Amino acid sequence: MPIQTPAFKLICASCGWTKVFPPMGDLRFPGQVPEKCPTCGNEHLKRLQPNFAEKILVNIFKKL
């Protein structure tokens, strides 16, 4: 039985790029989550929990 992965947010400390990823199934495929910042190329992305409002918005946009 698949276990849903939680939503998370990636933040680039160099340029401030950020993206919230919605909850998904128990598997994420290569390319779904960037390994480096698409804006500046920084490979050190910080992974955080999204706040309540970001979780709500990402779930709404996932369903559209």
C-alpha positions as CSV (number, residue, x, y, z in Angstrom):
1,M,0.0,0.0,0.0
2,P,1.5,3.4,-1.0
3,I,2.4,5.8,1.7
4,Q,2.0,9.5,0.6
5,T,5.2,11.6,0.9
6,P,4.6,14.9,2.7
7,A,4.7,18.2,1.0
8,F,8.0,20.0,1.2
9,K,9.7,23.3,0.1
10,L,13.1,23.7,-1.5
11,I,14.9,27.0,-1.1
12,C,18.1,28.2,-2.7
13,A,20.2,30.2,-0.2
14,S,22.2,31.9,-3.0
15,C,19.4,33.5,-5.1
16,G,16.2,33.0,-3.0
17,W,14.5,30.7,-5.5
18,T,11.8,28.6,-3.8
19,K,9.3,26.0,-4.8
20,V,6.7,24.0,-2.9
21,F,6.2,20.3,-3.9
22,P,2.8,18.7,-3.3
23,P,2.3,15.4,-1.5
24,M,2.8,12.5,-3.8
25,G,2.8,8.7,-3.7
26,D,5.5,6.8,-2.0
27,L,7.8,7.2,-5.0
28,R,9.3,10.3,-6.7
29,F,10.9,9.7,-10.1
30,P,14.2,11.3,-11.3
31,G,13.6,14.8,-12.6
32,Q,10.5,15.5,-10.5
33,V,12.6,17.2,-7.8
34,P,15.6,19.4,-8.9
35,E,19.0,18.5,-7.6
36,K,20.3,22.1,-8.2
37,C,18.7,25.5,-8.4
38,P,17.2,26.1,-11.9
39,T,17.9,29.8,-11.6
40,C,21.6,30.0,-10.4
41,G,22.8,26.4,-10.5
42,N,23.5,26.2,-6.7
43,E,23.6,22.5,-5.6
44,H,22.9,23.2,-1.9
45,L,19.2,23.5,-1.7
46,K,17.6,23.7,1.8
47,R,14.6,21.4,2.3
48,L,11.9,22.7,4.7
49,Q,8.3,22.0,5.7
50,P,5.9,24.4,3.9
51,N,3.8,26.6,6.2
52,F,0.0,26.1,6.5
53,A,-0.9,28.5,3.7
54,E,1.6,27.0,1.3
55,K,0.3,23.5,2.0
56,I,-3.3,24.6,1.2
57,L,-2.3,26.4,-2.0
58,V,-0.2,23.6,-3.3
59,N,-3.0,21.1,-2.7
60,I,-5.5,23.4,-4.5
61,F,-3.2,23.8,-7.6
62,K,-2.4,20.1,-7.6
63,K,-6.1,19.4,-8.2
64,L,-6.5,21.9,-11.1
